Amino acid sequence: MALLTHTLRRRASAAATVLALGAALPLAIGATPAYAQGNLGITKTHAGDFPRGGQGFYRIVISNNDQAAAIGATVMTDVLPQGLTIEDFYTRGPFGSCGVHATDTVLTCNIDSLPPDADFIVAIIVNVADDAPCTVTNTATIVEQAGGGLSARSSDQASITGGTCNGNGGTGNGNGGNGNGGTGNGSFLPTNLNLSGTLPTYNSTTNNTFHSQGTTNTTTQDSHPNP
């Protein structure tokens, strides 16, 4: 009987070990992500009010706010609202390249990879039509092409002045140029971007006069394990 009792105890102990492992393994597996995931973000802002028949400026910042994981290839698309067309654009950062659609209303940027805690910046000069609406809202979106399929968007509202527009339809007081009508105090253009001589009308404009305003940012990060 002693031998039989000892054998049963050994079998019970082994069964308990298997059950314990069965409960612990799913927890351990669930605690470890299938892959490292960055923190994709995008912010779109503008400078001041846009005069009818004149020009305006947008700034887009695509960022990876994670300090460890890189973000894979992404595509950013910016479709301008009615009344605006792209005159020119500048980029800062070695991570990608941009191009303008034949209609001059769509800017697309392909970013190969965005390292941890890195930014890719695009500054856009737009032409404002003589009959542009008194308020325009521009939304830029970015989507990761692989990995977790991260996506983000940013919308920016600007006032149009001139003609029947009084400049109060968008940001509230028409003083966006000095930063008082905005939501932040960040510099608008890349520090190494000099518009002097490019647009004579704005030769006296300094980088410090460009501020964020009327900006709404929405970031969604959908996690999908690799197939």
C-alpha positions in Angstrom: 0.0 0.0 0.0 2.9 2.3 0.8 4.3 2.0 -2.7 0.8 2.6 -4.3 0.3 5.7 -2.2 3.7 7.1 -3.1 3.0 6.5 -6.8 -0.4 8.3 -6.6 1.2 11.2 -4.9 3.8 11.5 -7.7 1.1 11.4 -10.3 -1.0 14.1 -8.5 2.1 16.3 -8.2 2.8 16.0 -11.9 -0.8 16.8 -12.9 -0.7 19.9 -10.7 2.5 21.0 -12.4 0.9 20.6 -15.8 -2.2 22.6 -14.7 -0.1 25.3 -13.3 1.9 25.7 -16.5 -1.2 25.7 -18.5 -2.5 28.6 -16.5 0.8 30.5 -16.5 1.8 30.2 -20.1 -1.1 32.2 -21.6 -0.5 35.0 -19.1 3.2 35.1 -20.0 2.5 35.1 -23.7 -0.1 37.8 -23.3 2.3 40.0 -21.4 4.7 40.1 -24.3 3.6 41.9 -27.5 4.1 40.2 -30.8 6.3 43.0 -32.0 7.5 46.4 -30.9 5.1 49.2 -31.8 5.9 52.9 -32.2 3.7 55.8 -31.3 2.6 57.5 -34.5 1.4 61.1 -34.4 0.7 63.9 -36.8 0.0 67.6 -36.3 -1.1 70.2 -38.9 -1.0 73.9 -38.2 -1.2 77.2 -40.1 0.1 80.7 -39.9 -2.2 83.7 -39.5 -5.2 84.3 -41.8 -5.2 83.5 -45.5 -6.0 86.5 -47.7 -8.1 86.0 -50.8 -5.9 86.2 -53.9 -2.8 85.8 -51.7 -0.9 82.9 -50.1 -1.0 80.9 -46.8 1.3 78.5 -45.0 0.7 75.1 -43.5 3.1 73.0 -41.4 2.7 69.2 -40.9 4.8 67.3 -38.3 4.8 63.6 -38.5 6.3 62.1 -35.4 7.2 58.9 -33.6 6.8 59.6 -30.0 8.1 56.3 -28.8 11.6 56.2 -27.4 12.3 52.6 -28.3 10.4 51.3 -31.2 10.6 52.5 -34.8 7.7 52.9 -37.1 7.7 51.2 -40.5 6.9 52.6 -43.9 4.0 55.1 -43.8 2.1 57.2 -46.3 0.9 60.7 -45.5 -1.9 62.3 -47.6 -3.0 65.9 -47.4 -6.0 66.9 -49.5 -6.4 70.7 -49.6 -9.9 72.1 -49.2 -11.8 74.1 -51.9 -10.2 77.4 -52.7 -6.6 76.4 -52.0 -3.9 75.0 -54.3 -0.3 74.0 -53.6 2.3 76.5 -54.7 5.4 74.9 -53.2 6.5 72.8 -50.3 9.7 72.0 -48.2 10.6 69.1 -46.1 13.0 68.6 -43.2 14.2 65.1 -42.2 16.0 62.4 -44.2 13.2 59.8 -43.7 11.0 60.3 -46.7 10.0 62.3 -49.8 6.9 64.1 -51.0 5.1 64.8 -54.3 2.2 66.9 -55.5 -0.7 65.6 -57.6 -1.3 67.1 -61.0 -4.3 69.0 -59.6 -2.1 70.8 -57.2 -4.5 70.0 -54.4 -3.0 66.8 -53.0 0.3 66.3 -51.3 1.6 62.7 -50.7 4.6 61.8 -48.7 6.2 58.3 -48.5 8.2 57.7 -45.3 10.5 54.7 -45.3 10.9 54.4 -41.6 10.6 56.8 -38.6 13.2 56.1 -35.8 12.2 56.4 -32.2 11.6 60.0 -31.0 12.0 61.4 -34.6 10.1 63.9 -36.7 9.5 64.5 -40.4 8.3 68.0 -41.1 6.6 69.4 -44.2 6.0 73.1 -44.8 3.4 73.9 -47.5 2.9 77.3 -49.3 -0.7 77.5 -50.7 -2.4 79.9 -53.1 -5.7 81.2 -52.0 -8.4 81.7 -54.7 -10.2 85.1 -55.1 -13.5 83.3 -54.2 -12.2 81.0 -51.5 -14.6 80.2 -48.6 -14.3 82.4 -45.5 -13.3 79.4 -43.5 -11.3 76.3 -44.7 -10.6 73.1 -42.8 -7.7 71.0 -43.9 -7.1 67.4 -42.8 -3.9 65.4 -43.2 -3.8 61.6 -42.6 -1.0 59.1 -42.2 -1.2 55.3 -42.3 1.5 52.8 -41.5 1.7 50.2 -44.3 2.8 47.3 -42.3 3.4 46.2 -38.7 0.6 47.4 -36.4 -1.2 49.4 -39.1 -1.0 52.6 -37.1 -3.0 55.6 -38.3 -3.4 59.2 -37.3 -5.0 62.4 -38.6 -4.9 66.1 -37.9 -7.4 68.8 -38.9 -6.7 72.5 -39.0 -9.2 75.4 -39.5 -8.1 78.7 -41.0 -9.8 82.0 -41.7 -9.9 83.6 -45.1 -9.9 87.4 -45.3 -10.8 89.9 -48.1 -13.9 90.5 -50.1 -17.0 89.4 -48.2 -14.9 87.7 -45.5 -14.0 89.6 -42.3 -11.4 87.2 -41.0 -13.5 86.1 -38.0 -15.0 83.0 -39.3 -12.3 80.6 -38.4 -10.1 81.2 -35.4 -12.1 83.8 -33.6 -10.2 87.0 -33.7 -8.2 87.2 -36.9 -4.9 87.6 -35.0 -3.5 84.2 -35.8 -0.3 85.8 -37.1 0.8 86.9 -33.6 -0.1 83.6 -31.9 -3.0 85.1 -29.8 -5.6 83.2 -31.7 -3.9 79.9 -31.5 -3.7 76.8 -29.4 0.1 76.7 -29.1 3.3 78.6 -29.3 5.4 76.3 -31.4 7.4 77.5 -34.3 5.6 77.0 -37.6 8.5 76.5 -40.1 11.6 74.3 -39.8 14.5 76.3 -38.3 16.6 75.8 -41.4 13.9 77.0 -43.8 14.4 80.6 -45.1 11.7 82.1 -47.2 13.5 85.4 -47.7 13.7 86.1 -51.4 11.3 83.3 -52.3 8.2 85.3 -51.6 9.0 89.0 -51.6 5.7 89.8 -49.8 6.9 87.9 -46.8 10.5 88.9 -46.7 10.1 90.6 -43.3 8.5 87.4 -41.8 10.6 85.6 -39.2 10.3 82.1 -38.1 9.0 83.2 -34.7 5.9 84.8 -36.1 4.4 81.4 -37.1 2.3 79.7 -34.5 -0.1 76.8 -34.2 -3.8 77.6 -34.1 -7.2 76.1 -34.8 -5.7 72.6 -34.7 -7.5 69.3 -33.8 -5.5 66.1 -33.6 -6.9 62.6 -33.6 -4.6 59.6 -33.3 -5.8 56.0 -33.5 -3.4 53.1 -33.0 -4.8 49.8 -34.1 -2.7 46.8 -33.0 -2.7 43.9 -35.4 -0.1 41.0 -34.9 1.9 40.1 -37.9 0.5 37.2 -39.9 
